[in-house]
Amino acid sequence: MAQTCDMSEADNNLVLEHLRHIRAVVDETRLDLKEVKTRVGLLEQQYASISNRVDRIEDRLERIERRIGLIEA
């Protein structure tokens, strides 16, 4: 009986060790994902800003082209 108890305790310890490792990996993954989300958010903001600037430049270029007669109004 004592040997069965020892094996059960050893099995429990092994399971706990694996669970702790899994939890550590999940925690690390959570932090990585948070960082990725932050970076993607910054990229989205930068893209939106650049897109707006390009739109304004296109509008200005079109006005210039119309003024000098490169395109019809």
C-alpha positions as CSV (number, residue, x, y, z in Angstrom):
1,M,0.0,0.0,0.0
2,A,2.8,2.4,0.9
3,Q,4.3,2.0,-2.6
4,T,0.9,2.7,-4.2
5,C,0.7,5.9,-2.2
6,D,4.2,6.9,-3.1
7,M,3.5,6.4,-6.8
8,S,0.2,8.3,-6.6
9,E,2.0,11.2,-4.9
10,A,4.8,11.1,-7.4
11,D,2.2,11.1,-10.2
12,N,0.5,14.1,-8.6
13,N,3.8,15.9,-8.3
14,L,4.5,15.3,-11.9
15,V,1.1,16.5,-13.0
16,L,1.5,19.6,-10.9
17,E,4.9,20.2,-12.4
18,H,3.5,20.0,-15.9
19,L,0.5,22.2,-15.0
20,R,2.9,24.9,-13.6
21,H,4.9,24.8,-16.7
22,I,1.8,25.1,-18.9
23,R,0.6,28.0,-16.8
24,A,4.0,29.7,-17.2
25,V,3.8,29.3,-21.0
26,V,0.2,30.6,-21.1
27,D,1.2,33.6,-19.0
28,E,4.2,34.3,-21.3
29,T,1.9,33.9,-24.3
30,R,-0.6,36.3,-22.8
31,L,2.1,38.9,-22.4
32,D,3.3,38.4,-25.9
33,L,-0.2,38.7,-27.3
34,K,-0.7,41.9,-25.4
35,E,2.5,43.3,-26.9
36,V,1.4,42.2,-30.4
37,K,-2.0,43.9,-30.0
38,T,-0.3,47.1,-28.9
39,R,2.0,47.1,-31.9
40,V,-0.8,46.3,-34.3
41,G,-2.8,49.1,-32.8
42,L,0.1,51.5,-33.4
43,L,0.5,50.3,-36.9
44,E,-3.2,50.8,-37.6
45,Q,-3.0,54.4,-36.3
46,Q,0.1,55.1,-38.4
47,Y,-1.6,53.6,-41.5
48,A,-4.7,55.7,-41.0
49,S,-2.5,58.8,-40.6
50,I,-0.5,58.0,-43.8
51,S,-3.7,57.1,-45.7
52,N,-5.2,60.5,-44.8
53,R,-2.1,62.3,-45.8
54,V,-2.0,60.5,-49.2
55,D,-5.7,61.3,-49.7
56,R,-5.0,65.0,-49.1
57,I,-2.0,64.9,-51.4
58,E,-4.1,63.3,-54.2
59,D,-6.7,66.0,-53.8
60,R,-4.1,68.8,-54.0
61,L,-2.4,67.1,-57.0
62,E,-5.8,66.9,-58.8
63,R,-6.5,70.6,-58.1
64,I,-3.0,71.5,-59.5
65,E,-3.5,69.4,-62.6
66,R,-6.9,71.0,-63.2
67,R,-5.4,74.5,-62.8
68,I,-2.6,73.9,-65.3
69,G,-5.0,72.2,-67.7
70,L,-3.6,68.7,-67.5
71,I,-7.1,67.3,-66.8
72,E,-10.5,68.7,-67.6
73,A,-12.5,70.1,-64.7
